[in-house]
Amino acid sequence: MASCTTTFPHPVQLAQYTSPIGRMTLAASPDGLVGAWFVGQKYEPSFLPQLPEDEEASRCLALAARWLDCYFGKAEPDQFPALPLAPSGSPFRQTIWRLLKSIPYGTTTTYGALAARAAEQLGKSHLSAQAVGGAVGHNPLSIFLACHRVVAADGRLTGYAGGLDRKVWLLRHEGLAITADGTSLCR
């Protein structure tokens, strides 16, 4: 397991969640959900400072589990509970992660399109798709910030810290057609 470069500004409370595609570790602080990783995924942190029992963090973890129940139960996205998200990262990563949150359920976007939107928001003339890919790959909130909905310009399914098999499953779960070999979106 690769260690995560994400630092948490304060200790977190942890919970485990069993999804149809593997166990997940959820981490919350009093400010909100700070992490959601598939056990063993790339960039899963090797150490998180533990927070003693905290009412807000406990409430957030319970909401996160309900949110995931709704997601995996195929509830309509407007039926998901409101959940405070508090990922820790650089201003650039925060910008990319906000854009991930805005990708609608059942749709995809490309790394290049995200780069163009981020450049506009950051007042830059251009950002590389590779830089955006790095921020997407280090997303600490799998599923909650929908990095699985980002694909290559040609529709290929590339990069997912939780594994490409999970990315395929998640996209199919959201109703997207994937090629039989699981390598790209059907066109």
Solvent accessible surface area in square Angstrom, and as a share of the most:
residue,aa,sasa,rsa
1,M,153,0.68
2,A,47,0.37
3,S,70,0.45
4,C,22,0.13
5,T,97,0.57
6,T,16,0.09
7,T,103,0.60
8,F,27,0.11
9,P,100,0.63
10,H,57,0.26
11,P,49,0.31
12,V,0,0.00
13,Q,23,0.10
14,L,66,0.33
15,A,34,0.26
16,Q,101,0.45
17,Y,25,0.10
18,T,108,0.63
19,S,9,0.06
20,P,86,0.54
21,I,26,0.13
22,G,23,0.22
23,R,118,0.43
24,M,0,0.00
25,T,16,0.09
26,L,1,0.01
27,A,0,0.00
28,A,0,0.00
29,S,0,0.00
30,P,59,0.37
31,D,94,0.48
32,G,1,0.01
33,L,0,0.00
34,V,3,0.02
35,G,0,0.00
36,A,0,0.00
37,W,4,0.01
38,F,0,0.00
39,V,58,0.33
40,G,50,0.48
41,Q,7,0.03
42,K,109,0.46
43,Y,49,0.19
44,E,19,0.08
45,P,16,0.10
46,S,85,0.55
47,F,156,0.65
48,L,16,0.08
49,P,47,0.30
50,Q,108,0.48
51,L,35,0.17
52,P,103,0.65
53,E,145,0.65
54,D,37,0.19
55,E,146,0.66
56,E,76,0.34
57,A,0,0.00
58,S,34,0.22
59,R,119,0.43
60,C,2,0.01
61,L,13,0.07
62,A,56,0.43
63,L,17,0.08
64,A,0,0.00
65,A,31,0.24
66,R,135,0.49
67,W,36,0.13
68,L,0,0.00
69,D,82,0.42
70,C,33,0.20
71,Y,1,0.00
72,F,25,0.10
73,G,58,0.56
74,K,120,0.51
75,A,27,0.21
76,E,110,0.49
77,P,59,0.37
78,D,130,0.67
79,Q,119,0.53
80,F,28,0.12
81,P,28,0.18
82,A,93,0.72
83,L,26,0.13
84,P,53,0.34
85,L,45,0.22
86,A,28,0.22
87,P,21,0.13
88,S,25,0.16
89,G,36,0.34
90,S,53,0.34
91,P,112,0.70
92,F,58,0.24
93,R,57,0.21
94,Q,43,0.19
95,T,4,0.02
96,I,0,0.00
97,W,3,0.01
98,R,142,0.52
99,L,4,0.02
100,L,0,0.00
101,K,122,0.52
102,S,59,0.38
103,I,8,0.04
104,P,85,0.54
105,Y,62,0.24
106,G,21,0.20
107,T,55,0.32
108,T,41,0.24
109,T,25,0.15
110,T,36,0.21
111,Y,33,0.12
112,G,38,0.37
113,A,43,0.34
114,L,0,0.00
115,A,4,0.03
116,A,63,0.49
117,R,98,0.36
118,A,0,0.00
119,A,4,0.03
120,E,143,0.64
121,Q,106,0.47
122,L,64,0.32
123,G,71,0.68
124,K,110,0.47
125,S,122,0.79
126,H,138,0.61
127,L,24,0.12
128,S,42,0.27
129,A,35,0.27
130,Q,146,0.65
131,A,45,0.35
132,V,0,0.00
133,G,22,0.21
134,G,34,0.32
135,A,2,0.02
136,V,7,0.04
137,G,25,0.24
138,H,29,0.13
139,N,6,0.03
140,P,1,0.01
141,L,0,0.00
142,S,3,0.02
143,I,2,0.01
144,F,13,0.05
145,L,5,0.03
146,A,2,0.02
147,C,11,0.06
148,H,0,0.00
149,R,20,0.07
150,V,0,0.00
151,V,4,0.02
152,A,13,0.10
153,A,89,0.69
154,D,83,0.43
155,G,0,0.00
156,R,123,0.45
157,L,9,0.05
158,T,38,0.22
159,G,52,0.50
160,Y,21,0.08
161,A,21,0.16
162,G,7,0.07
163,G,25,0.24
164,L,85,0.42
165,D,111,0.57
166,R,49,0.18
167,K,0,0.00
168,V,16,0.09
169,W,86,0.30
170,L,0,0.00
171,L,0,0.00
172,R,109,0.40
173,H,20,0.09
174,E,12,0.05
175,G,65,0.63
176,L,39,0.19
177,A,62,0.48
178,I,14,0.07
179,T,39,0.23
180,A,110,0.85
181,D,106,0.55
182,G,17,0.16
183,T,71,0.41
184,S,20,0.13
185,L,28,0.14
186,C,66,0.39
187,R,212,0.77
